[in-house]
């Protein structure tokens, strides 16, 4: 079971909202809206997506990484490396 399973509906709701923001951006471009207004909405969508990613990462660490760490061994090492790599990707983006 994935660490986010209990919150799946909330995650889907957030992703649908982000999808709506992206569609709004498309409409703004189609309607030749002012560049700064579009950039403001891009920033909002970016923030929403990052917030979602951090929430998912937190759940992953609390569930998957914590379970693997409790068991120890190579699975724990792999999960910690995997989480560390995910954090690095988020920081770089």
URZITA-V977091 format. One record per residue. N is the residue number from 1. PSI is psi in degrees with one decimal (* if undefined). NEAR is the number of other ideal C-beta (glycine too) atoms within 10 Angstrom. Layout:
((N,PSI,NEAR) (N,PSI,NEAR))
This chain:
((1,134.5,7) (2,151.5,11) (3,-21.2,18) (4,-0.7,16) (5,-41.9,10) (6,-27.4,12) (7,20.1,14) (8,-46.8,10) (9,-39.4,8) (10,-41.6,11) (11,-43.6,16) (12,-38.9,10) (13,-45.5,11) (14,-43.0,17) (15,-35.8,13) (16,-36.4,10) (17,-42.7,12) (18,-41.1,18) (19,-40.4,11) (20,-37.8,11) (21,-41.9,17) (22,-41.2,13) (23,-37.5,10) (24,-38.9,15) (25,-42.6,17) (26,-44.3,9) (27,-40.3,9) (28,-41.9,17) (29,-44.2,11) (30,-34.5,8) (31,10.2,7) (32,45.5,8) (33,163.6,14) (34,135.1,9) (35,-45.1,10) (36,-36.2,8) (37,-40.2,10) (38,-45.2,15) (39,-35.4,11) (40,-41.8,12) (41,-33.7,16) (42,-43.8,14) (43,-41.9,10) (44,-42.7,14) (45,-40.7,18) (46,-44.6,13) (47,-43.4,12) (48,-42.1,16) (49,-40.7,16) (50,-40.6,12) (51,-42.7,12) (52,-45.5,15) (53,-42.7,14) (54,-37.9,12) (55,-44.6,15) (56,-41.0,17) (57,-42.4,16) (58,-44.4,12) (59,-38.6,17) (60,-44.5,18) (61,-39.1,17) (62,-29.4,11) (63,-69.3,16) (64,-48.3,18) (65,-42.9,19) (66,-42.1,14) (67,-45.0,13) (68,-39.9,19) (69,-37.2,15) (70,-33.6,8) (71,-30.1,11) (72,-171.8,9) (73,-159.0,9) (74,-30.4,9) (75,-40.9,13) (76,-46.0,16) (77,-42.1,12) (78,-42.9,12) (79,-38.8,19) (80,-42.8,14) (81,-43.2,10) (82,-46.0,14) (83,-41.7,16) (84,-42.2,11) (85,-39.7,10) (86,-41.5,15) (87,-43.7,13) (88,-41.4,10) (89,-40.9,10) (90,-38.6,12) (91,-38.6,7) (92,-29.8,6) (93,*,9))
